[in-house]
Amino acid sequence: MGTTFVIESTMDKGWSNLWFETDSILVTKAFMNHNIVSWDIINRWRRCLDKIRHMHFKITQIFREENKYTDKLANLDIDSRIEFF
C-alpha cells in the first residue's frame, strides 16, 4: 500500500510532521479501523500506526472529482521512479 510507503519514508528521513491527503475512503477508514486492512500487510500497517503516534500527523480526505486539477494530475502516467521525498 502506498500509504505505508509514505509513512515509512517520512520516518526514514527523520521528519516528524506529516499531513497525509488522500482521495481514498478506504485508506481514511483504515486509520480508524485497522481490521479492514488486508491480512498480508497488517503487520506493516500496525508498525506504521505506531510510528505516526510519535509524529505530528494529520490525514484529510479530498474528493478528486471536485478538483479538476488534482484529478488531471492523478490520471497522468507518472514514472514510478520519481522520488517525491
N, C-alpha and C positions, 0 to 999 in steps of 0.2 A: 504494500500500500504506500502510495506517495506521501501520505501524512506521516508515517513513521520515519521515512527518509528525511523529511523536513525537520522533524523534531531532533533526530539523531545528529543531523548536520549542524543544527543550531548549537547543540551541546558540544559537539566536537570542536567547534570554532570558539568555544568559551563565551558565547553570547548568553546573556541572562534575560533578554526581553524577546518575546515572540508574539506577534499579532498574526494569527492564522486566519486567513479569509478563504472561504470555500463556497462553492455553489452546490455542494453535495449534502442533501438532507441526511443520508446515511452516515457520513463522516461526523456531522454535527451530533447526531444521536449517539454515536459510538463513544463520544466523550461523556455522555450522561449515563450510558448503559453499556458496559463492556461485554455483556452477554450476547450482543448482536454481532460481535466481531468473529470472523471465521476462525475455526479451530487451528488452522495451520499458521496463523500469525498472532494468536492470542498472547503467547509469552512475550513476543517482541512488543506488542501493544501495551501490555502491562508495564514493561520496562519504560516505555515512553511516557506513560501516565505518571510513573514515579518520577521521571526526570522533570516533567513540567510542574510538579509540586514545588520544585526548587527554583522556579523561574517566575518572572512576571509574564504570565501567559493570558492571552485573550483570543477567543475564537468568535468570528462573526460569519454569518451566512449571507451570501449575496444571491440575488436572483438574476442569473445570467441573461435570461430573456428580456429583462427590463433594462439592461445595459448593453446597447448595441456594440459599443467599442470593446468591451470585455468579451462579448460573445464572438466577435470577429477574431480577436487575438486567440481565443481558446480553440477556434476552429482551424487556425493556421497549422501547417505541418512544420513544427519546430524541431530542429535537430536535438535529439535527446542528450548529446554530448555537451551541450552548453551548460556551464556551471553557473547557477543563479546566486550562489552564496559566495 
